[in-house]
């Protein structure tokens, strides 16, 4: 049996996929996005990855994941893509680039910094490191 992944790895996966989705979505207007099947599929795959990683991270630390304010929307969208792909609203997906994904990145950065600071403090208290 393998050891569980550290939550920061799941969060990095979310961050990387969010950046990629923003790249694909922000590069084109809605009309071009809708006409580019490969781009739509790539973004859908990235949303699946974000949702899956969020679910795994949430199993490890539900309270931390609650600080990611728009994540429930993305997880719900992930569920729709995975279980009702024919119902995917591509207008909604393209609209994620305006606010939802940038806000998610901001929240992720804050959460990762808080986790890093907490770990550094724990190591210091345990006498493993010197203060910065």
HUKA-V374723 format. One record per pair of residues at least 12 apart in sequence whose C-alpha atoms are under 6 Angstrom apart, sorted by the first residue. I is the first residue (numbers start at 1). J is the second residue. D is the distance in Angstrom with one decimal. If there is no record, write none. Layout:
i/j/d
I/J/D
I/J/D
//
This chain:
i/j/d
7/57/5.5
10/53/5.3
10/57/5.9
14/50/4.8
17/46/5.5
21/43/5.5
22/97/5.7
25/94/6.0
47/78/5.8
48/78/5.0
51/75/4.6
51/78/5.5
68/107/5.5
//
